[in-house]
Amino acid sequence: MTRSRADRLARLKLVGLLTFLSLPVLVATVMAVWRIGIPEGRTANGELAPDVPPLAEWPLAVPAGEGVAGDWVLAFDCGERCAELSDQWWRLHRALGREAPRVSRLRIGGAQEALPGEVVTSWAARPDWRADDHLWILDPRGLPVLGYGPDSEARDVLDDLNRLLRANPEAPWQEGRELAEG
């Protein structure tokens, strides 16, 4: 009798172990079938801008390539709220802290003086994809990554920009160190 009791206990342990190990598969199946507990697939707050050309192709009166070459760029198209939003993007740039040197600011249009660290230019011709008071984040190659409307929260832009800077660390030779010549 002790042998059959031991067999039953071993079977019970095996069933319990198999149930425990299959529980994650069961939970994942329920989540997938009924879409319960699945996080939103979106991680960026801005909008992708596939129809915006690279910065080198923007019809600017004075090309901005020299002032922003090799940096991430916050390109702002001044409109009615130019002064208010220019100040907001300047404060956002300051909020980047030690990552701020990796980001340049480009303001297109506007009558006021350039804020510290800002490159100012104007449109030579108004492209059809531009929008007043719109902000774009461009990567170091000048390709648009995300775009933001005039009512975008600075906190959302800061979150996206910090995420991009973390995901794309600066190369050692870009930190002021030269490449070893060999």
C-alpha positions in Angstrom: 0.0 0.0 0.0 2.8 2.4 0.7 4.1 1.9 -2.9 0.7 2.9 -4.5 0.5 5.9 -2.1 4.0 7.0 -3.1 3.0 6.6 -6.8 -0.1 8.7 -6.3 1.9 11.4 -4.6 4.5 11.4 -7.4 1.8 11.7 -10.0 0.2 14.5 -8.0 3.5 16.3 -7.9 4.0 15.8 -11.7 0.5 17.1 -12.4 1.1 20.2 -10.2 4.5 20.8 -11.8 3.0 20.6 -15.3 0.2 22.9 -14.4 2.6 25.4 -12.9 4.8 25.3 -16.0 1.9 25.6 -18.4 0.3 28.6 -16.6 2.3 31.3 -18.4 1.3 29.8 -21.8 -2.3 29.8 -20.7 -2.1 33.4 -19.5 -0.4 34.5 -22.7 -3.0 32.8 -24.8 -5.8 34.5 -22.9 -4.0 37.9 -23.3 -3.6 37.4 -27.1 -7.1 36.1 -27.8 -9.1 38.6 -25.8 -6.5 41.5 -26.0 -6.4 41.8 -22.2 -3.4 43.5 -20.6 -1.5 44.1 -23.8 0.3 47.5 -23.7 -0.3 50.1 -26.4 2.2 49.5 -29.3 3.1 53.1 -29.5 6.1 54.4 -27.5 6.7 57.8 -29.1 4.5 60.9 -28.5 5.3 62.6 -31.8 4.2 61.6 -35.2 6.4 59.9 -37.8 7.2 62.3 -40.6 7.9 60.1 -43.7 6.9 62.8 -46.2 9.4 65.4 -44.7 12.7 65.4 -46.7 16.1 65.4 -45.1 17.4 68.7 -43.8 19.9 69.1 -46.7 16.9 69.2 -49.1 14.9 71.9 -47.2 14.5 75.1 -49.2 16.2 77.4 -46.6 17.5 80.9 -47.5 20.7 80.2 -45.6 21.6 76.5 -45.4 21.8 75.4 -41.7 24.2 72.5 -42.3 27.3 74.1 -40.7 25.6 75.1 -37.5 23.9 71.8 -36.8 26.2 69.2 -38.6 26.5 65.9 -36.7 24.0 66.8 -34.0 20.4 65.8 -33.3 18.4 68.8 -34.4 15.2 70.4 -33.0 14.0 72.2 -36.1 11.2 74.7 -35.3 9.1 76.5 -38.0 8.0 79.8 -36.5 4.4 80.9 -36.9 1.9 82.9 -34.8 3.2 81.6 -31.5 6.9 81.9 -32.4 8.1 83.8 -29.3 6.3 81.6 -26.9 7.3 78.3 -28.5 10.9 79.3 -29.2 11.3 80.0 -25.5 9.6 76.6 -24.7 12.0 74.7 -27.0 15.0 76.6 -25.5 13.9 75.6 -22.0 13.5 72.0 -23.2 17.0 72.1 -24.6 18.3 73.3 -21.2 16.4 70.5 -19.5 18.5 67.9 -21.4 21.3 68.5 -19.0 24.6 66.8 -19.9 23.0 65.6 -23.2 22.3 69.1 -24.4 25.6 69.5 -26.4 24.4 66.6 -28.6 21.3 68.6 -29.7 21.2 71.8 -31.8 18.2 74.1 -32.3 17.2 75.4 -35.7 14.6 78.1 -35.9 13.1 78.9 -39.3 11.5 82.3 -39.5 10.5 84.7 -36.7 11.5 88.3 -36.2 13.0 88.1 -32.7 16.7 87.7 -31.9 18.2 84.3 -31.8 18.2 82.7 -28.3 21.5 81.3 -27.0 22.6 78.3 -29.0 20.0 78.7 -31.7 20.6 78.8 -35.5 18.1 81.1 -37.3 17.3 81.0 -41.0 14.2 81.4 -43.1 12.4 79.7 -46.0 13.7 80.5 -49.5 10.5 78.8 -50.8 7.6 77.5 -48.7 7.4 73.7 -49.1 4.0 72.0 -49.1 4.9 69.7 -46.1 5.8 72.6 -43.7 3.4 73.7 -41.0 3.4 76.8 -38.8 4.7 76.4 -35.2 5.6 72.8 -36.0 8.7 71.1 -34.5 10.7 68.2 -36.0 13.4 66.1 -34.4 16.1 65.2 -36.9 18.8 62.7 -36.5 22.5 63.5 -36.9 22.3 62.7 -40.6 19.5 65.3 -41.0 16.7 62.7 -41.4 13.4 63.6 -39.8 12.5 61.2 -37.0 9.4 62.7 -35.3 7.2 65.8 -35.8 5.1 67.7 -33.2 2.2 70.2 -33.7 2.0 73.5 -31.9 -0.1 72.1 -29.0 2.4 69.3 -28.2 3.5 69.1 -24.6 7.2 69.9 -24.0 7.3 67.0 -21.6 6.3 64.6 -24.3 9.0 66.0 -26.7 11.6 65.7 -23.9 10.6 62.1 -23.2 11.0 61.2 -26.9 14.2 63.1 -27.3 15.7 61.5 -24.1 14.7 58.0 -25.4 16.3 58.7 -28.8 19.5 59.9 -27.2 19.7 56.9 -24.9 19.1 54.5 -27.7 21.8 56.2 -29.9 24.8 56.8 -27.6 27.5 59.1 -28.7 30.5 57.5 -30.3 33.7 57.9 -28.2 35.4 60.0 -30.9 32.5 62.5 -30.9 33.1 63.3 -27.2 36.1 65.5 -28.0 38.5 62.6 -28.2 40.3 61.9 -31.5 40.5 58.6 -33.2 43.8 56.9 -32.7 45.7 57.0 -36.0 47.2 53.7 -36.9 
